[in-house]
């Protein structure tokens, strides 16, 4: 992960844990719940670790990593699931980017 990135949340199939960055604790609870469900279901389906992070311009990145020795990790399924999330959750992801740009980067909305 790049040093210029700010992690929003993530889930690990290996540790069976979910993480939400405390800096985003002011997000509405239903948004936090939706993020948790999305991340946990992703790792349950394909394995590995899913991390949602913002780059320095405020673009939301969905990054997946896996232990090289993990024979159960589904790399193809991972790519397909990321595309599905981007399609089905497009409005949520765009709104999270807007939230980050306004409240963290200080951009003005016209």
Residue frames as qw, qx, qy, qz and C-alpha x, y, z in Angstrom:
[[0.000, 0.889, 0.458, 0.000, 0.00, 0.00, 0.00],
 [0.383, 0.569, -0.003, 0.728, 1.22, 3.48, -0.90],
 [0.337, -0.253, -0.471, 0.775, 2.24, 5.91, 1.87],
 [0.137, -0.015, -0.092, -0.986, 0.02, 8.59, 0.33],
 [0.466, -0.336, -0.681, -0.454, -3.09, 6.48, 0.82],
 [0.347, -0.226, 0.521, -0.746, -5.60, 6.75, 3.65],
 [0.177, -0.150, -0.969, -0.080, -7.30, 3.48, 4.54],
 [0.536, -0.287, -0.096, -0.788, -11.07, 3.67, 4.88],
 [0.805, -0.236, 0.394, -0.376, -11.74, 0.05, 5.84],
 [0.414, 0.417, -0.787, -0.186, -10.75, -3.51, 5.16],
 [0.887, -0.215, 0.237, -0.333, -11.43, -7.15, 5.89],
 [0.120, 0.518, -0.844, -0.067, -9.23, -10.22, 6.10],
 [0.892, -0.040, -0.325, -0.312, -10.27, -13.79, 5.43],
 [0.605, 0.240, -0.660, 0.376, -7.15, -14.94, 7.27],
 [0.084, 0.081, -0.620, 0.776, -7.84, -13.19, 10.55],
 [0.191, -0.591, -0.755, -0.207, -11.63, -13.09, 10.04],
 [0.224, -0.581, -0.337, 0.706, -11.62, -9.44, 11.06],
 [0.252, 0.791, 0.367, 0.419, -13.02, -6.18, 9.76],
 [0.416, -0.352, -0.168, 0.821, -11.39, -2.79, 10.30],
 [0.157, 0.878, 0.335, 0.304, -12.86, 0.71, 9.96],
 [0.417, 0.240, -0.213, 0.850, -10.44, 3.63, 10.29],
 [0.229, -0.596, -0.568, 0.519, -11.46, 5.67, 13.35],
 [0.067, -0.251, 0.139, 0.956, -11.13, 8.85, 11.30],
 [0.308, -0.149, -0.602, -0.721, -14.27, 7.76, 9.44],
 [0.107, -0.283, -0.870, 0.389, -16.29, 7.08, 12.58],
 [0.237, 0.390, 0.257, -0.852, -18.58, 10.01, 11.77],
 [0.280, -0.001, -0.721, -0.634, -19.95, 8.28, 8.69],
 [0.714, -0.173, 0.056, -0.676, -23.63, 7.37, 9.16],
 [0.538, -0.265, 0.778, -0.190, -24.06, 3.96, 10.80],
 [0.837, 0.383, 0.343, -0.188, -25.90, 2.53, 7.80],
 [0.522, 0.765, -0.376, -0.015, -22.95, 3.46, 5.55],
 [0.174, -0.578, 0.776, -0.182, -20.55, 1.86, 8.03],
 [0.734, 0.015, 0.629, -0.254, -22.74, -1.26, 8.08],
 [0.785, 0.597, 0.041, -0.161, -22.86, -1.39, 4.28],
 [0.279, 0.753, -0.593, 0.055, -19.07, -1.14, 4.08],
 [0.418, -0.386, 0.788, -0.234, -18.67, -3.90, 6.63],
 [0.820, 0.251, 0.457, -0.237, -21.08, -6.22, 4.83],
 [0.653, 0.725, -0.190, -0.107, -19.45, -5.52, 1.47],
 [0.120, 0.702, -0.693, 0.115, -15.91, -6.18, 2.73],
 [0.518, -0.253, 0.773, -0.266, -16.72, -9.26, 4.80],
 [0.839, 0.369, 0.321, -0.239, -18.80, -10.87, 2.05],
 [0.522, 0.750, -0.399, -0.078, -15.99, -10.23, -0.42],
 [0.009, -0.566, 0.808, -0.165, -13.42, -12.02, 1.72],
 [0.676, -0.020, 0.661, -0.326, -15.85, -14.84, 2.50],
 [0.803, 0.533, 0.109, -0.245, -16.48, -15.37, -1.23],
 [0.717, 0.633, -0.250, 0.152, -12.95, -15.18, -2.65],
 [0.824, -0.323, -0.140, 0.443, -10.57, -15.06, 0.34],
 [0.498, 0.365, -0.042, 0.786, -7.60, -12.80, 0.80],
 [0.228, -0.539, -0.354, 0.729, -7.63, -9.28, 2.17],
 [0.210, 0.723, 0.434, 0.494, -9.74, -6.43, 0.78],
 [0.315, -0.459, -0.233, 0.797, -8.73, -2.86, 1.58],
 [0.218, 0.849, 0.380, 0.297, -10.60, 0.31, 0.60],
 [0.476, -0.478, -0.045, 0.737, -8.28, 3.32, 0.60],
 [0.297, 0.938, 0.158, -0.086, -8.22, 6.85, -0.77],
 [0.693, 0.206, 0.059, 0.688, -5.30, 8.04, -2.87],
 [0.290, -0.326, -0.171, 0.883, -3.93, 11.59, -2.50],
 [0.137, -0.116, -0.377, -0.909, -6.46, 12.93, -5.06],
 [0.508, 0.030, 0.437, -0.742, -9.40, 11.37, -3.22],
 [0.690, 0.161, -0.543, -0.451, -10.06, 8.43, -5.53],
 [0.752, -0.318, 0.467, -0.339, -11.31, 5.35, -3.72],
 [0.401, 0.436, -0.789, -0.162, -9.21, 2.29, -4.46],
 [0.919, -0.206, 0.173, -0.289, -10.31, -1.29, -3.86],
 [0.268, 0.617, -0.739, 0.028, -7.16, -3.32, -3.31],
 [0.965, -0.175, 0.013, -0.196, -6.94, -7.07, -2.88],
 [0.163, 0.617, -0.762, 0.109, -4.00, -9.05, -1.61],
 [0.960, -0.168, -0.075, -0.212, -3.51, -12.69, -0.76],
 [0.547, -0.567, 0.608, 0.094, -0.94, -14.87, 0.88],
 [0.403, 0.512, -0.655, -0.383, 1.08, -16.55, -1.90],
 [0.044, 0.124, -0.988, 0.080, 0.62, -19.92, -0.20],
 [0.512, 0.239, 0.497, -0.659, -3.18, -19.56, -0.04],
 [0.098, 0.027, 0.893, 0.438, -4.45, -22.26, -2.37],
 [0.121, 0.602, 0.776, -0.140, -8.09, -21.32, -1.71],
 [0.054, 0.610, 0.023, -0.790, -7.76, -17.69, -2.86],
 [0.551, 0.552, 0.599, 0.183, -9.77, -17.16, -6.06],
 [0.259, -0.338, 0.209, 0.880, -7.88, -14.58, -8.14],
 [0.026, -0.269, -0.649, -0.711, -10.31, -14.63, -11.07],
 [0.290, -0.683, -0.669, -0.034, -13.29, -14.49, -8.72],
 [0.354, -0.559, -0.219, 0.717, -11.64, -11.56, -6.97],
 [0.106, -0.092, 0.368, 0.919, -11.41, -9.53, -10.17],
 [0.201, -0.442, -0.716, -0.502, -15.02, -10.34, -11.07],
 [0.372, -0.672, -0.585, 0.260, -16.23, -9.45, -7.57],
 [0.260, -0.405, -0.034, 0.876, -14.40, -6.08, -7.67],
 [0.052, -0.130, -0.528, -0.838, -16.11, -5.26, -10.98],
 [0.322, -0.563, -0.734, -0.200, -19.46, -6.28, -9.50],
 [0.356, -0.612, -0.413, 0.573, -18.92, -4.06, -6.45],
 [0.161, -0.228, 0.189, 0.942, -17.92, -1.11, -8.64],
 [0.180, -0.283, -0.648, -0.684, -21.07, -1.60, -10.70],
 [0.426, -0.583, -0.683, -0.111, -23.58, -2.30, -7.94],
 [0.458, -0.693, -0.321, 0.455, -22.17, 0.12, -5.38],
 [0.447, 0.417, 0.180, 0.770, -21.20, 2.92, -7.78],
 [0.200, -0.819, -0.177, -0.508, -23.31, 5.56, -6.03],
 [0.735, -0.665, -0.056, 0.125, -21.96, 4.63, -2.58],
 [0.757, -0.081, 0.113, 0.638, -18.36, 4.68, -3.81],
 [0.263, 0.588, 0.196, 0.739, -18.83, 8.06, -5.54],
 [0.401, -0.837, -0.148, -0.342, -20.41, 9.53, -2.41],
 [0.800, -0.495, -0.010, 0.339, -17.55, 8.25, -0.26],
 [0.595, 0.213, 0.140, 0.762, -15.07, 9.93, -2.61],
 [0.040, -0.746, -0.196, -0.635, -17.03, 13.19, -2.36],
 [0.657, -0.741, -0.131, -0.041, -17.14, 12.90, 1.45],
 [0.792, -0.253, 0.041, 0.555, -13.39, 12.36, 1.59],
 [0.427, 0.414, 0.178, 0.784, -12.60, 15.24, -0.76],
 [0.221, -0.793, -0.174, -0.541, -14.79, 17.67, 1.20],
 [0.668, -0.730, -0.006, -0.141, -14.06, 16.66, 4.80],
 [0.837, -0.338, 0.166, 0.396, -10.47, 15.44, 4.52],
 [0.577, 0.187, 0.274, 0.747, -9.00, 17.32, 1.58],
 [0.071, -0.589, -0.253, 0.765, -11.02, 20.51, 2.13],
 [0.141, 0.194, 0.608, 0.757, -12.37, 20.84, -1.40],
 [0.330, 0.309, 0.264, -0.852, -15.25, 23.25, -1.98],
 [0.312, 0.380, 0.854, 0.168, -18.41, 21.93, -3.60],
 [0.118, 0.092, -0.222, -0.963, -20.10, 24.11, -6.20]]
